[in-house]
Amino acid sequence: MSARFELLLCAALLCSARVTANDAQRPGAALLDRRAAPAIPSQDGKALEWRPAMGFELAHKRFLAHPHRSCGYVDRNGRLRNRGLAPAAYVSVVLHRMRFGNAWLRHYNIEVHQWRGDRIARYFGLTGPRVVDAGCLLDPQRTAAFVHQGVLHAQGLYLFHAAAGGRSHVGFIMVGADGSLVQSHYSGLARYGHHVGGDFRAWLRASPFRDQPVQLFAIPSPSGGSRR
């Protein structure tokens, strides 16, 4: 291992250690481990388990062409309401489709689109969170070091949740082995106002969450991969 890569690994470890130490001082902070968060009871009183029936690409491709609307959501009949989608509404529909496949409307919990990202993750039984400083995610080399350590998985799909000053945001990112981060979410930032793909770092730098810890919840696919 080169001296340069050893330094990157140390930097990544310092990122994790700093967030861990800060979380330990906050009452009710999320545990930084690999365990699944406690599931929130579903509508029929049973806890949901993550047993995906549809891949991410198929689950989300019907919901990419709408404007961002903070009050936009999908109703119980699968129809778009208020002429757009809010970030949590997009995440809710995609996760319902991934979890239940083509039968998703029979199991659709319309209340999920009103929740924060961490609660959505718990409801679906996603593994996490991993909590990482935004500064570490903004550095491709540090992110690549996380992949090398096994903290993040190459080609892994994650739900991200960030919060700052009473505001929160939720969406999806895919992690590359080289530290690249590809995003998929709805954003109301002035330069966007619609579904956002491409480089996650460009959005994060422009967002109010650029100096905050980011929660990452792993989303296994039906085949054990990340996208299909």
N, C-alpha and C positions, 0 to 999 in steps of 0.2 A: 504494500500500500504506500503511495507517495506521501511525502510530507504535506503537500497541498491538500490532498484529500483527507488526511488525518485532521487538518485544521478545520475543514468543512464539517466533518463529523462532530468535532468538538463544538463548533458553533451551533449545529443543530441540537446537540444535547443541551447546550446552555439555553436555547430557546425553550425547550421542553421543561427544563428545570425551573426557569424563571416563571413560566405560567403555572407550574405545579405549586411552587412556593406561594404565589399570589392567591391561587384558588384555596390553598389550605387556610388562608387568613379570612376568607369570605364565608359567612354562615350560609349553609345550604348549597355550596358550590358543587358543581358536577365532579364526580370522581374521574380521575384520569387513568382509566384502565380499559381493558378489552371486553369487559362484560357487557351484555345487552342491557340497556336501560329498562326499568320496570315498564311493563305494558299497561296502557290505560284501557279500561274496559271498553269494548265496542258497543254498538247500539243494542245488541242482543245480550249484553252482560258478560260475554266471553272475551278473554284477552286475545288480541290478535298475535299471531306468530308470522314471521316473515318467511313465506313459502312462495316465491315468485312464480307466476304462470306466464309472464310475457316479458320480453326483453325491453330495455330502455328505448332503443331506436323506434320500435313499433309503437310503444306506449305513448311517446311524446310527439310524434310527427304530425298528428292531427291538430296540435294546439300551439303552433309556432307562428301563425300569421295574423295575430290579433294585436291591437294596441294595448299598451299598459293602462289599466284603470284600477285605482285603489279599491273601488267597490265592485269590480268585475268578478264573476264566478261562473261555475257551471251548475245548473240546477239538477233536480232529481231525474229529469228526463234526458239529461245529456246536452241541454241547450245552453248556449252562451247567454249570460245576462249582463246588462249594463254595458254592452258594446266593448268589452275587453276583458282582460284577466289581470288580477292582482298576483304578486309573486306566490303567496301561499295557495291561491286557487289553482295555479298551474301545477305546483308541487303536489297538491292533494289529488288532482285528477291523474297525474302521471303515476303516482304511487298506488292509487286504487287500481289502475289498469295493469300495472306490473304485478300487483299482488293477486288480483282475481281474473286477469285475462279478459276475454270478451264478455264475461258475466259480471263485469265490474259494477254496472248500474244496479244490480240486485243487492249489492253489498255497500253501495255508496253512502258514506256518512257526510252529509252536506255541511255539517258543523266544522269539519276539519279545516276548511278554507279560512276560518276566522281565528285560527290558532297560530301561535309562534312556532318557529321551526323546531325548537327543542321538544315541544309537546307533540308535534306531528311525528317526529322520529320515535318518541316513546310509544305513541299509539300504534305505529306499525311494527314495533319490536325490532327496530334497527340497532345494530351494534355500535356502541360508542357512549359518550363522545371522545374523540381525540381533540384536545384543545391546543391550538397552535397560534403563536403570535402572528398577526398579520405581516409584520416585518419579515418573518421567516418565510411565509408563503410568497412574499414579493420577491424573494431571492431564489432564482431557479436552482442555483448550486446547493443551497441549504435544503430546498425541497427534494432535490435528487439524493441528498444525504439521508433524508428521512426514508426515502424508498430503499436505499441501500441497507439501512438499519432494520427494515421491516416495520417501521412505524406506520408508513403508508404503503399501499400496494400498487405496483406498476399496473397500468391499465385499469385501476380500480375506480368505480363510480362511488361518489360520496354525496350525501346531502350536507350542505353547509348552512350554518346559522350564525349570524353576526348581530350584535346589538351595541348601541351607543346612544346615550342621552335620551332614553325612553323610546328610541326607534329600533326596529329590528328588521332583518331581511333574511330570506331563505331561497335556496336554489340548489342546483346540482353542479358538481365539477368532476371531471375525469382527470386522473393523475397519470402523467407519462413517466416512463423510466428515466428520461432525461430531465425530469423536474418540471416539465410543461404542465400547465393547468388549463383545460378547456372547459368553458362554462356553458350552462344552459339554464336560463332563468328570465323572469320579467323584471325590468327595471324602470323606475320612474325618473331617473336622473335626466337632466335636460338634454344631454347629448344622445340619449337612447329613447326611452318612451315606448318600448316594444320588447319583444323577445330578444335576448342577447346571447349570441354565441361567440366563438373565438376565444381570444386570450383573456383569462380571468383576471390577470394582473392589471390590465388596462382599466377594467371596471373598478377593481378594488382600490387602486390609487386615486380614482376620482370620487370614491364614495366616502361617507362619513365614518366608515368602519376601518379605514386604513391604518389606524393606530390601536386597534382593539384585538383581543383574542377572537379566534374563529373556531367554532365547534364543527367537527367533521364526524358524520355518521356513515359507516360503511353500508353499501347497498349491494348485496350479492345478486347476480342475475340467475335465471333458471338453470343455465349450464355451468355456473360457477365462475363465469367470466364477468366482464364489466358492461358490455354494450349490446350483445346480441341475445 
